Amino acid sequence: MGEYPTIRYAPPKEDLVIDLMARLGDAWRYEDPVANTLLWHDVKVRVASPKSLYKK
C-alpha cells in the first residue's frame, strides 16, 4: 500500500471517480470524519464530507 493507501477507480466511459481508502493514518480514526450515507444503485455508501477531507 505504501505511504498513500488509496486506490482511485474510474470506470471506462463514465464520469464517476471513486477513491477507496485502506487506512486513514494516524490523524484520524474511522469514527472521526463527518460523513454522509448515500444511496448509490441501491447500495448504502458512507462518504466523508468535503469539510472533513479538507481539515487542516
PLY file of the C-alpha trace (Angstrom):
ply
format ascii 1.0
element vertex 56
property float x
property float y
property float z
element edge 55
property int vertex1
property int vertex2
end_header
0.00 0.00 0.00
2.88 2.36 0.55
2.66 5.84 2.01
-0.70 6.65 0.37
-3.07 3.69 0.78
-5.70 4.98 -1.64
-6.98 3.33 -4.79
-8.65 5.53 -7.42
-11.18 3.78 -9.63
-12.79 5.31 -12.69
-14.91 3.04 -14.88
-14.29 3.34 -18.63
-16.56 5.87 -20.35
-18.04 7.09 -17.02
-17.79 10.41 -15.19
-17.76 8.67 -11.81
-14.45 8.53 -9.90
-14.15 6.65 -6.60
-11.27 6.88 -4.12
-11.08 3.84 -1.82
-9.08 4.41 1.36
-7.46 1.41 3.03
-6.47 3.37 6.13
-6.87 6.87 7.48
-3.41 7.28 9.00
-2.55 8.48 12.50
-4.54 11.72 12.39
-7.95 10.02 12.08
-9.98 7.20 13.49
-12.76 5.64 11.41
-15.37 7.40 13.56
-13.79 10.88 13.29
-14.68 12.22 9.82
-18.12 13.74 9.38
-19.74 11.50 6.80
-22.97 11.20 4.90
-24.60 7.93 3.94
-25.73 8.00 0.33
-27.70 5.52 -1.72
-25.96 4.62 -4.97
-27.60 1.95 -7.16
-29.45 0.58 -4.11
-26.20 0.34 -2.08
-25.59 2.45 1.03
-22.20 4.18 0.78
-20.52 6.18 3.57
-18.91 9.30 2.11
-16.71 11.74 4.05
-17.87 15.33 3.86
-15.72 17.83 1.93
-15.11 19.72 5.20
-13.73 16.57 6.82
-11.46 15.86 3.85
-10.06 19.40 3.92
-9.42 19.51 7.68
-6.28 21.50 8.50
0 1
1 2
2 3
3 4
4 5
5 6
6 7
7 8
8 9
9 10
10 11
11 12
12 13
13 14
14 15
15 16
16 17
17 18
18 19
19 20
20 21
21 22
22 23
23 24
24 25
25 26
26 27
27 28
28 29
29 30
30 31
31 32
32 33
33 34
34 35
35 36
36 37
37 38
38 39
39 40
40 41
41 42
42 43
43 44
44 45
45 46
46 47
47 48
48 49
49 50
50 51
51 52
52 53
53 54
54 55
